[in-house]
Each structure stands twice: as C-alpha cells, then as structure tokens.
Amino acid sequence: MPIRSLPLLFLLATCDKAAPSSSPADGAGTLFLWIGADRDAFTTCSLSTSCTDGGPNNALAGEIQVANEEQLEQKRSYVHFALPTLPADAVIERAYLELYNPATMGDGRSDDLCIPVVRLLEPWDPFTLDWQNQPLASAMGGESALSLRSNAWSSADVTVAVREHYADPATNHGFALYVPAGVQADKGFYSNNATSRTVDDLGLAPRLLLEVTSERGGELRFPQTLDESTDLPFRGASALMGRAVVADDWPDDWAVAGDDGRCL
C-alpha cells in the first residue's frame, strides 16, 4: 500500500487559545505517527559539591545530556510527550523513543552504548527541575534502553510504557535517561529547543514514534492546549506537534532507527 499522508495535526504552544481542529483520519489500516516532545530538560550534579547545590536549570538548552564522569559530574535527561487521541479501536503495535545524537564519540569514548530509560511516576516542570527536585522514577536499572548511534537517531523500545500511558493517561509523566553505574560517558542529544525545531518543523527534537493499527479508522487528534510547563522555543503561536501517514512501514525520510536488538 502506498504511503498516504493524513491531515496535518496541530497543537498550541500556549494554553489561552483554541488550536486548529484536525480532520478525521478516514482510512483504516496501519498508521505511523511521529510525535514531538512538548517538554524536555536535563539535570546536573557536580560531585565536587556532593550534588547539594541542585545544579543549573537547563530547560531552554539546545541539548539534553546524560553523563557519569567519575569524580566530576552526573547528568540525567527527561522528556515528555503529549499523546494524541487515537481511533477507538486502535492497537499500539510498536512505540519507540528516539533522540538524535549529533556527534561521533562526542566525549572521546565509543558510542556503542546502551542508555537506560525509565518511566517517571510524578509530574515535573522543566523550568524548576534540578538535581535536588527530580521526579520519582520507576525502579532504576532501566525498563528499556536507548541504543546509542553516532550522527543519527538513537532508539529505545517503549511499547509497554506507551500502552500503559494510553490505558491510564494520568500515568503519562514521560521518561528519564541516565548513564548506568560503572560506565564512564558524557553524551548529548538535540532537545526541543534545538534550532532545527521550528513552529512548522519537528526537526531533530526528541520524538515518540508509534505504529498503530485500526480496522475501522476514525479521528486522530492531538491535545488542543499545552500547560505552562511547556518549554518549546515558540510561544503564542500554533505549532506542528505531529506527523502521521498510512503506510506499510515507516517512511524512509523519517530515518527511523527502530529496535536493533542490541540493548534488549
């Protein structure tokens, strides 16, 4: 089946106006969705101060970072996605969290690395987030892991988590990423404040990719508003927050990393 684009879906970057409404996704079949992050940030712990100072706030940084540098610092990243409403009979077949690593051995070390991903269990605000007030996360050790790639999208299979977020939307607080104990690394990814992310281009900002099947089809709609914690680099304007197509597989131009099995 050839790729067929669905109507463009929009989401406001502020909460004081109504968003443009979407048209029904009128075809049944397999839908492929690219969802842009509505907020992200990273925290920093300086080991020289025993992490007591909280570290800087990084809500508007162009990167989100993860690090474990012995005797120096640690960094953890956080990312959240406002999930679209799916057709009533939709089944989530696959879900990938993907971040773009713009470097090759950016810290001088191998990029052959698995970065644990955990679900967050409580709300967080990127503008107040620091090392001392991080949101509670699910058990450390990683429910899944990001397969780091050089100068490309890096991917983690988060299918189980996203299915549960849809089953109970109140549990969707996003994800945290970190470098595991015993591994020395300092890696960075483009954030939703990177220059490639604009009001009408999802760019290389963090993304959530869904493969969804639907027998009957129906309306596909993104939330109409974002709350005040959104850290997108444009406020007061309607912003593209997702792309969707009906197809047999991921569109080639999405350059989907997918699950390579390396970090299972």
Secondary structure, 3 states (H helix, E strand, C coil): CCCEECCCEEEECCCCCCCCCCCCECCCEEEEEEEECCEEEEEEEEHHHCCCCCCCCCCCCCEEEEEEECCCEEEEEEEECCCCECCCCCEEEEEEEEEEECCCCCCCCCCCCEEEEEEECCCCCCCCCCHHHCCCECCCCCCEEEECCCCEEEEEECHHHHHHHHHCHHHCCCEEEECCCCCCEEEEEECCCCCCCECCECCCCCEEEEEEEECCCECCECCCCCCCCCCCCCCCCEEEEEEEEECCCCCHHHCCCCCCCCCC
